[in-house]
Amino acid sequence: MVNEPSEAEELGFVDGVNYVKIGLGDWKEKLVYYAKHREEAEEIALNGRRLILERHTHEIRAREFMEMLKNG
């Protein structure tokens, strides 16, 4: 559960699929909902973990940075 990341779509984040978008007005409601629906919450968390491992590790960022320097 997090506020919407900048450029969420470009980063691969999809609300309700691999993260839960919250705001000041709805975080408590969503927290209670997902506490009562643990299987759904665990699936979203697993999808989020997969996304991070596929697209957002330090190793991936280092490779992207090195490629940027090379093509620079």
C-alpha positions in Angstrom: 0.0 0.0 0.0 1.5 3.3 -1.1 0.5 6.5 -2.7 0.7 6.4 -6.5 4.4 6.4 -7.7 5.5 9.0 -10.2 5.2 7.4 -13.7 3.6 4.3 -12.2 2.4 3.0 -15.5 5.8 3.4 -17.1 7.4 1.5 -14.2 4.9 -1.3 -14.5 2.8 -0.6 -11.4 -0.9 -1.4 -11.7 -3.3 -0.6 -8.9 -4.9 -3.7 -7.5 -2.6 -5.9 -9.5 0.9 -5.4 -8.1 0.4 -2.6 -5.6 -2.5 -0.9 -3.8 -2.8 2.8 -4.4 -3.9 4.7 -1.2 -4.5 8.3 -0.4 -5.3 10.3 2.7 -9.0 9.6 2.4 -9.0 5.9 1.8 -6.0 4.2 3.4 -7.8 3.0 6.5 -10.6 1.5 4.4 -8.2 -0.3 2.2 -6.1 -1.5 5.1 -9.2 -3.1 6.7 -10.3 -4.5 3.4 -7.0 -6.2 2.7 -6.7 -7.4 6.3 -10.0 -9.2 5.7 -9.0 -10.5 2.2 -5.6 -11.9 2.9 -5.4 -14.1 -0.2 -6.0 -11.1 -2.5 -3.4 -9.0 -0.5 -0.9 -11.8 -0.8 -1.5 -12.2 -4.5 -0.9 -8.5 -5.0 2.2 -8.6 -2.9 3.6 -11.6 -4.9 2.9 -9.8 -8.2 4.7 -6.7 -6.8 7.7 -8.8 -5.8 7.8 -10.4 -9.3 7.7 -6.9 -10.9 10.5 -5.7 -8.7 12.7 -8.7 -9.5 12.0 -8.5 -13.2 12.4 -4.7 -13.7 13.7 -2.8 -10.7 16.7 -4.5 -9.1 20.1 -2.7 -8.5 21.7 -5.0 -11.0 19.1 -4.0 -13.7 19.6 -0.3 -12.9 23.4 -0.7 -13.1 23.2 -2.4 -16.5 20.8 0.4 -17.7 23.3 3.0 -16.4 26.3 1.4 -18.1 24.4 1.1 -21.4 23.4 4.8 -21.1 27.1 5.8 -20.6 28.2 3.6 -23.5 25.6 5.1 -25.8 25.9 8.5 -24.4 
